[in-house]
Amino acid sequence: MSGLAQGRPGGPGAPATRRIERRLAISELAYINGTFCPIDQAKVSIEDRGFQFGDGIYEVVVSYNKRLFLLDEHMKRLRRSAAAIQLDYDFDGAPLEPIIEEGLKRCGLTEAMVYVQITRGVAPRAHPIPRGIQPTVVMTFKPLPKIPADLRQRGVSMMIAPEKRWARCFIKAVTLLPNVLAKTEAVRRGYFDAIFVTDSGEVRESTSANVFIAKDGQILTPRRDESILHGITQGFLMDCAKDLGLVVEERVVDLETLRGADEVFLSGTTVEVLAVTSIDDEPVGDGLVGPMTRRLYETFRVRVKEESDAEGLCKPSRSLPTV
Ligand SMILES: Cc1ncc(COP(=O)(O)O)c(C=O)c1O
């Protein structure tokens, strides 16, 4: 991780280095195994197991007001993902948090999307996990993409897609082919995204967000077992719901319940809280963004502001449900 000390902005350096730093301060930035560089200069070996097998894990963290939002929760989940795939990264000896903070400073973005990936590392291609190889650590720092205002006002349309993923989607693995295919199919057919539902009619999650349902004043979200990602935003929203005196029930949600909901919304680091107003071309409830979704989104925004105005790193001021 020696690259942290290399070429700090504002530090002594040759004019060429300073020019690069100035350029990096306003553009997208990458980090790879100890070095910050422009994204197009970041390279990995073709024998990296992330490239060969999708053998790696990741997180997406955002910043608001130059502060990383719920970083601790994301880092805890990254550790859980690493443990689940027996990826031996030394999180205590080579912590990623200072690198992420440094990258955020260097890119100069107020609202950034930070992608953090750890792969098993480089080794001759063979399925068994090799011993003693160095994990590859990659990060990118980009402007946070925003949901267009009209989509926030109108809500989004979803289609139902058959759940074809593996049984361990609680691991945030880079292996995302079923999600890629389902999202592509959804967009091709004119939907915003797809919600995975099993053959037996169990609602899981969308290709990159968790699902919430409001019905008769109750809020439901699919059970956080091994079959879905335990969303950081999902956990945070459960806490936001408490602020409103609401309880979110985690349980098995069937397709019939989803289709008969008063309101449906998505939660995710980049979509935040996003209303779903139609599913398979049928309106959800009255087809408008509902009051529960609005209240939760407003509470979410207030809490984001509180957290990101606070001194120091953005940490939850209250305890979050365990994910
Ligand atoms: C499959 C899936 N579910 C849920 C989420 C939402 O998780 P989070 O709130 O931690 O971003 C994501 C985010 O990328 C995802 O990929």
The ligand as an ORCA input file, in Angstrom:
! r2SCAN-3c Opt
* xyz 0 1
  C     -28.023     -7.560     -6.073
  C     -28.023     -6.352     -5.198
  N     -28.953     -6.240     -4.232
  C     -29.003     -5.157     -3.427
  C     -28.109     -4.108     -3.570
  C     -28.198     -2.908     -2.682
  O     -27.180     -2.951     -1.716
  P     -26.611     -1.623     -1.082
  O     -27.752     -0.943     -0.410
  O     -25.608     -2.126     -0.098
  O     -26.034     -0.823     -2.176
  C     -27.099     -4.193     -4.542
  C     -26.123     -3.127     -4.695
  O     -25.274     -3.154     -5.509
  C     -27.061     -5.346     -5.373
  O     -26.126     -5.476     -6.330
*
